[in-house]
Amino acid sequence: MILKAKRWLHEFGILGMNRRNAEYIMRFNPRSSFPLVDNKLMTKRLAETYRIPTPPLYHVIEYHGDIAGLQEMLNDHKDFVIKPARGAGGSGILLITNHQELRFFKPNGEVMSWTDLTYHIFDILSGVYSLEGLEDRALIETFIHPDPVFASVTYYGVPDIRIVVYRGVPVMGMIRLPTKASDGKANLHRGAIGVGVDMMEGVTTTAVHRSIVITHHPDTGHPLSDILVPYWKEMLYIATRTFDMTGLGYLGADMVIDRERGPLLLELNARPGLQIQIANRKGLWSRLELIDKAPPDIFTTPEMRVEWALKTFAP
């Protein structure tokens, strides 16, 4: 049975975790470059030098004493996001849609007090949500108002787009849609939905929720396939440029589409998960092999890498 399963995975070009780690992450992602993506503040500042748009940053809190001026700063912003600079998997991200007289409203209607808010920031600074449990910084960014194209298939929160990039070539993409189970966050392990995207057309295909293929959003009831993703080709260009920006040969680029600003780079991941294969009903390994066999000249510019991917990975 085990041998049969291995043959099936090989036949469909499925990338497993061990091969991903040994042949792609360890081989193409130098450890010295990990801080560029593990630290969201470093990613944001690097993106600015490459003129890659990111969500505007309002404030950075480095020390507990910085809380003193926070209340006055927040008076200029009705809604905002607080996140740890070195958080992972959506941990520690706090979305605030409005605030009145030191009462802060989350997307689900829950109300936080000023004390609750500052305690959350103190937890971030103490490293509760950081990758290694070390002291961290709290970033306060603009609140993303998502493009309405995903409104019918989103439960609160903000959907995002994950594109896997190998040697600068966009390999596969999916939309991650928040659900009630994920508490409005677009993280698959928290219960969000992953929806595959046709590389050529930028149209959603198969959807998966907790490793089960579904056709409709469990909370809104709307169909998940055949949604035309706006700015799709532009996001492919942003994704491929993150390779030039970081030097990481195998990464995941996470983006959001703001209804006013368009596509924005949210963060990068040097260890992207493998669920994207389930959402697309296609294997990553077979596509990575094609890239390794591609003519060297296709890697010359971001534009050439994108055009080659669109042609090669078309249905």
C-alpha positions as CSV (number, residue, x, y, z in Angstrom):
1,M,0.0,0.0,0.0
2,I,2.8,2.4,0.9
3,L,4.7,1.7,-2.3
4,K,1.5,2.1,-4.3
5,A,0.9,5.5,-2.7
6,K,4.5,6.6,-3.5
7,R,4.1,5.6,-7.1
8,W,0.9,7.6,-7.3
9,L,2.5,10.7,-5.8
10,H,5.4,10.4,-8.2
11,E,3.1,9.9,-11.2
12,F,1.2,13.1,-10.4
13,G,4.3,15.1,-9.6
14,I,3.4,15.8,-6.0
15,L,6.0,17.5,-3.9
16,G,6.4,16.1,-0.4
17,M,7.7,17.8,2.7
18,N,11.1,16.0,2.8
19,R,11.9,16.7,-0.8
20,R,10.7,20.3,-0.5
21,N,13.1,20.8,2.5
22,A,16.1,18.9,1.2
23,E,16.1,19.7,-2.6
24,Y,14.5,23.2,-2.7
25,I,14.6,25.1,0.6
26,M,18.0,23.9,1.9
27,R,19.5,24.1,-1.6
28,F,18.1,27.4,-2.9
29,N,17.4,29.4,0.3
30,P,20.5,30.6,2.0
31,R,20.0,30.9,5.7
32,S,21.6,34.4,5.6
33,S,18.6,35.6,3.6
34,F,15.9,34.2,6.0
35,P,15.7,37.4,8.1
36,L,14.7,39.3,5.0
37,V,11.4,37.4,5.0
38,D,11.0,36.3,8.6
39,N,11.0,39.9,9.7
40,K,8.0,41.8,8.1
41,L,9.6,45.2,8.8
42,M,12.7,44.2,6.9
43,T,10.6,42.8,4.1
44,K,8.6,46.0,3.9
45,R,11.7,48.3,3.8
46,L,13.4,46.1,1.2
47,A,10.3,46.1,-0.9
48,E,10.3,49.9,-0.9
49,T,13.7,50.0,-2.4
50,Y,12.4,47.7,-5.2
51,R,9.3,49.8,-5.6
52,I,7.1,46.9,-4.7
53,P,3.9,48.3,-3.0
54,T,3.1,47.1,0.5
55,P,0.4,48.2,3.0
56,P,1.3,51.7,4.4
57,L,3.0,51.5,7.8
58,Y,1.7,53.9,10.4
59,H,3.9,53.2,13.4
60,V,6.4,50.8,14.9
61,I,6.5,50.0,18.6
62,E,9.8,48.7,19.8
63,Y,9.7,49.2,23.6
64,H,7.0,49.1,26.2
65,G,7.6,52.8,26.8
66,D,6.5,53.6,23.2
67,I,2.9,52.9,24.2
68,A,2.8,56.4,25.8
69,G,2.3,58.1,22.4
70,L,0.1,55.4,20.8
71,Q,-3.3,56.7,21.8
72,E,-2.7,60.1,20.1
73,M,-1.3,58.4,17.0
74,L,-4.4,56.2,16.7
75,N,-6.7,59.2,16.8
76,D,-5.7,59.8,13.2
77,H,-6.7,56.4,12.0
78,K,-10.2,55.0,12.2
79,D,-9.2,51.4,11.3
80,F,-5.8,49.7,11.4
81,V,-3.9,46.4,11.9
82,I,-1.5,45.5,14.6
83,K,0.9,42.6,13.9
84,P,4.2,41.2,15.2
85,A,7.2,41.8,13.0
86,R,8.3,38.2,13.3
87,G,5.0,36.4,13.6
88,A,4.0,33.4,11.6
89,G,0.8,31.7,10.5
90,G,-1.3,34.7,11.3
91,S,-0.5,34.6,15.0
92,G,-0.8,37.8,16.9
93,I,-2.5,39.8,14.1
94,L,-5.2,42.1,15.4
95,L,-7.7,43.8,13.0
96,I,-9.5,46.9,14.2
97,T,-12.3,48.3,12.1
98,N,-13.2,51.3,14.2
99,H,-12.6,52.8,17.7
100,Q,-14.5,55.2,19.9
101,E,-13.6,56.5,23.3
102,L,-10.9,53.8,23.9
103,R,-13.3,51.0,22.7
104,F,-11.9,49.1,19.7
105,F,-14.0,47.1,17.4
106,K,-12.9,43.9,15.6
107,P,-14.4,42.7,12.3
108,N,-16.7,40.2,14.1
109,G,-18.1,42.9,16.3
110,E,-16.2,42.0,19.4
111,V,-15.1,45.0,21.5
112,M,-11.7,45.4,23.1
113,S,-10.8,47.9,25.8
114,W,-7.7,50.1,25.7
115,T,-6.2,47.8,28.4
116,D,-6.9,44.7,26.2
117,L,-5.2,46.4,23.2
118,T,-2.1,47.4,25.1
119,Y,-1.8,43.9,26.7
120,H,-1.9,42.5,23.2
121,I,0.9,44.8,22.1
122,F,2.9,43.9,25.3
123,D,2.5,40.2,24.3
124,I,3.9,41.0,20.9
125,L,6.9,42.9,22.3
126,S,7.6,40.0,24.7
127,G,7.8,37.5,21.8
128,V,4.6,35.5,22.5
129,Y,4.0,35.3,18.7
130,S,7.5,35.5,17.3
131,L,9.1,32.6,15.5
132,E,11.7,31.9,18.1
133,G,9.9,33.3,21.1
134,L,12.3,36.3,21.3
135,E,11.5,39.9,21.9
136,D,9.7,41.5,18.9
137,R,8.3,44.7,17.5
138,A,4.7,45.6,16.9
139,L,3.8,47.1,13.5
140,I,0.7,49.2,13.0
141,E,-0.4,49.3,9.4
142,T,-3.3,50.4,7.3
143,F,-6.4,48.3,7.3
144,I,-6.9,46.6,4.0
145,H,-10.3,47.1,2.4
146,P,-10.4,44.1,0.0
147,D,-11.5,44.3,-3.6
148,P,-15.3,43.5,-3.8
149,V,-14.7,40.6,-6.2
150,F,-14.2,38.3,-3.2
151,A,-17.0,39.8,-1.0
152,S,-19.5,36.9,-1.6
153,V,-16.9,34.2,-0.7
154,T,-15.3,35.9,2.4
155,Y,-16.4,35.7,6.0
156,Y,-15.2,39.0,7.5
157,G,-11.4,39.4,7.3
158,V,-9.2,39.9,4.2
159,P,-8.6,37.2,1.5
160,D,-5.0,37.0,0.3
161,I,-3.2,35.5,-2.7
162,R,-0.3,33.0,-2.3
163,I,2.0,32.5,-5.3
164,V,4.9,30.0,-5.1
165,V,8.1,31.2,-6.9
166,Y,11.0,29.0,-7.9
167,R,14.2,30.4,-9.3
168,G,12.2,33.6,-10.0
169,V,9.5,31.8,-11.9
170,P,5.9,31.8,-10.6
171,V,4.9,28.2,-10.3
172,M,1.4,28.0,-8.8
173,G,-1.1,30.3,-7.1
174,M,-4.1,30.1,-4.9
175,I,-6.6,32.4,-3.1
176,R,-7.0,32.0,0.7
177,L,-10.5,32.9,1.9
178,P,-11.4,33.6,5.5
179,T,-14.2,31.6,7.1
180,K,-16.0,31.7,10.4
181,A,-13.9,28.7,11.5
182,S,-10.7,30.7,10.8
183,D,-12.0,33.7,12.8
184,G,-11.8,35.8,9.6
185,K,-8.1,35.1,9.0
186,A,-6.7,33.8,5.7
187,N,-4.6,30.9,7.1
188,L,-5.4,27.4,6.0
189,H,-4.3,25.7,9.2
190,R,-6.8,27.9,11.0
191,G,-9.7,26.8,8.8
192,A,-9.5,29.2,5.8
193,I,-10.3,28.0,2.3
194,G,-7.7,27.5,-0.4
195,V,-8.8,28.0,-4.0
196,G,-6.6,27.2,-6.9
197,V,-6.1,29.7,-9.7
198,D,-5.6,28.9,-13.4
199,M,-2.1,30.4,-14.2
200,M,-3.0,31.6,-17.7
201,E,-6.5,33.0,-17.1
202,G,-6.4,34.0,-13.5
203,V,-9.7,32.3,-12.8
204,T,-10.4,30.3,-9.6
205,T,-10.8,26.5,-10.0
206,T,-10.9,23.9,-7.2
207,A,-11.4,24.8,-3.6
208,V,-10.3,22.9,-0.5
209,H,-11.3,23.3,3.1
210,R,-9.4,21.3,5.8
211,S,-8.1,19.0,3.0
212,I,-11.6,18.3,1.7
213,V,-12.6,19.5,-1.8
214,I,-15.7,21.8,-1.7
215,T,-17.6,23.8,-4.2
216,H,-19.3,26.5,-2.1
217,H,-18.2,28.7,0.8
218,P,-19.4,27.1,4.0
219,D,-20.5,30.4,5.5
220,T,-21.8,32.4,2.6
221,G,-23.0,29.6,0.4
222,H,-21.6,31.1,-2.8
223,P,-19.7,29.1,-5.4
224,L,-15.9,29.3,-5.3
225,S,-15.0,28.5,-8.8
226,D,-14.9,30.7,-12.0
227,I,-14.1,33.9,-10.2
228,L,-11.8,36.2,-12.3
229,V,-9.0,37.4,-10.1
230,P,-8.2,41.1,-10.8
231,Y,-4.6,42.2,-11.3
232,W,-3.6,38.6,-11.8
233,K,-0.7,39.2,-14.2
234,E,0.5,42.2,-12.2
235,M,0.7,40.0,-9.1
236,L,2.7,37.4,-11.0
237,Y,5.2,40.2,-11.8
238,I,5.3,41.2,-8.1
239,A,5.9,37.6,-7.1
240,T,8.7,37.0,-9.5
241,R,10.5,40.2,-8.5
242,T,10.6,39.0,-4.9
243,F,13.2,36.6,-6.0
244,D,15.4,39.4,-7.2
245,M,14.7,41.2,-4.0
246,T,15.6,38.5,-1.6
247,G,17.8,36.0,-3.4
248,L,15.6,33.1,-2.2
249,G,15.1,30.5,-4.9
250,Y,12.0,28.9,-3.4
251,L,9.5,31.1,-1.6
252,G,5.8,32.0,-1.2
253,A,4.7,35.5,-1.9
254,D,1.5,36.6,-0.1
255,M,-0.4,39.5,-1.5
256,V,-3.7,41.3,-0.9
257,I,-5.9,43.4,-3.3
258,D,-7.0,46.7,-1.7
259,R,-10.0,48.2,-3.5
260,E,-8.2,51.6,-3.8
261,R,-4.5,50.7,-3.9
262,G,-4.7,47.5,-5.9
263,P,-2.3,44.6,-5.2
264,L,0.0,44.9,-2.2
265,L,2.8,42.6,-1.1
266,L,1.8,41.5,2.4
267,E,4.7,39.2,3.4
268,L,7.1,36.5,2.1
269,N,7.6,32.9,3.3
270,A,10.8,31.0,2.9
271,R,9.1,27.7,3.8
272,P,5.7,27.8,1.9
273,G,3.3,25.0,2.7
274,L,2.2,22.3,0.3
275,Q,-1.6,22.6,0.5
276,I,-1.5,24.7,-2.7
277,Q,-1.2,21.4,-4.6
278,I,-4.5,20.2,-3.2
279,A,-6.2,23.4,-4.1
280,N,-4.9,23.3,-7.7
281,R,-5.3,19.5,-8.1
282,K,-1.7,19.6,-9.5
283,G,1.7,18.7,-8.3
284,L,4.4,21.3,-7.6
285,W,7.3,18.9,-8.2
286,S,6.4,18.3,-11.9
287,R,6.4,22.1,-12.5
288,L,9.7,22.6,-10.6
289,E,11.3,19.9,-12.8
290,L,10.1,21.8,-15.9
291,I,11.8,25.0,-14.6
292,D,15.1,23.1,-14.0
293,K,15.0,21.9,-17.7
294,A,14.1,25.3,-19.1
295,P,16.5,27.2,-21.4
296,P,18.8,29.5,-19.3
297,D,17.7,32.6,-21.2
298,I,14.1,32.5,-19.7
299,F,15.6,33.6,-16.3
300,T,17.0,36.8,-17.7
301,T,14.2,39.2,-16.7
302,P,11.1,39.1,-14.6
303,E,9.0,39.6,-17.7
304,M,10.6,36.6,-19.5
305,R,10.1,34.4,-16.4
306,V,6.4,35.3,-16.2
307,E,5.7,34.9,-19.9
308,W,7.4,31.5,-19.9
309,A,5.4,30.4,-16.9
310,L,2.1,31.5,-18.5
311,K,2.9,29.6,-21.6
312,T,4.3,26.5,-19.9
313,F,1.7,26.0,-17.1
314,A,-1.4,26.7,-19.3
315,P,-4.0,24.0,-19.0
